[in-house]
Amino acid sequence: MVPMPLTLPFAELEVGQQLYWQLGNLRVHGQVFLSSWVVIGALLTLVVLGSRKMQREPRGLQNLLEYLWTYIRDLAREQIGEKAYRDWLPFIGTLFLFIFVCNWGGALIPWKIIELPNGELGAPTADINTTVAMALLVSLSYFYAGLSRKGLRYFEYYVEPTPIMLPFKIIEDFTKPLSLSFRLFGNILADELVVAVLAFLVPLFVPLPAMFLGLFTSAIQALIFATLAANYIGEAVHEESH
Amino acid sequence: MTSWLLLATADAATGAAAGASEGGLFDLDATLPLMAVQVVLLTFILNALFFRPVGRAVEEREGYIATSKADAKQKLAQAERLASDLSEQLREARQAAQGLIVQAEQESDQLYREALAAAQAESIAVREQARSLIEAEKSTALAALREDADRLGSLIVDRLLAA
């Protein structure tokens, strides 16, 4: 790599650099796992602290957790429907919380303080592997949801309302994970890049609006991903009223 | 500024071209399945630590609120029924009291009238008796006077005649 012409400690920018770990003959992106462990650790800490002593009159963190729970419940119930949403609530909720904390963690935690030999820490969702992994999980789960609830009748969905829809529905099965993963990946990476570019050009104050906008986008992206995942599952388990 | 932008695109391009060996933005490798496994594990952990306990707490509270609301509604209905019962009883009691008062007034009026009539009759009778007594005494007195007068007259006549 050509060294940067100007090296500010917090405003360096590396794109597409990975910290490779060798596991057997597999190579993985170490920085993604490191930051995702931090994110998961934060999430689990919050959850464990908040649900230690559940009371009928909630106090402290329990309020936050219950708020999150009802928020996710309403989201899942609205998208999946009254009958099946309970089975998928944990999955949808985990997607939402994980993406949300990843995005905000990427924006709020000063990762640059930690020097890596190669690559840089950031939001795990700014790596295509993470988003594709989650999008494929969503695909698997809506197939599983549809097949387990309706059996082979699930495939009637492909020819409804008319058989003309068949090719489009098949294409949809590919575009769904593609759009899910690239939307999240693109938004988060673009946000990080914009903030980094602005910070690189003008280190003070100027990046702040972009940072706030980035926080907003991050939250919206988490919501969009979870809502779409729930919506796909809901479509798969939806019973046509004949 | 353009230098690193070019650098980034060039880097991404080489990354994409050279595949996993060079890195890059679209570098798919074993991170993907491992991340998927990690997310699935996180789902199970969060289900055990977060979704189930918090869901149970929230739903228990919702149930508790629903039952206490129904309870309170039932109690309110009962209280309203009791209140209407009591006001009904109160109304009846008022009516009864009113009736009793009217009856007592009528009775006392009746008694008053009877007593008045009796007293008047008695007074009339007493007066009548007294007058008849007076009449009788007057007539006896007159009779006695007349007799005396007769006797005196005859006595005078006798004396005069005798004389």
Interface residues (C-beta under 8 A of the other chain):
Chain A: M1 V2 M4 P5 L13 V15 G16 Q17 Q18 Y20 L23 L26 R27 V28 H29 V32 F33 S36 I40 L43 L44 V47 V48 S51 M54 Q55 R56 P58 Q62 L65 E66 L68 W69 T70 R73 L89 P90 F91 G93 T94 L95 L97 F98 G119 P124 D127 I128 N129 T130 V132 A133 M134 L136 L137 L189 V197 F200 L201
Chain B: M1 S3 W4 L7 A8 D11 A12 G15 A20 G23 G24 L25 F26 D27 L28 D29 A30 T31 L32 P33 L34 M35 A36 Q38 V39 V40 L42 T43 F44 I45 L46 N47 L49 F50 F51 P53 V54 G55 R56 A57 V58 E60 R61 Y64
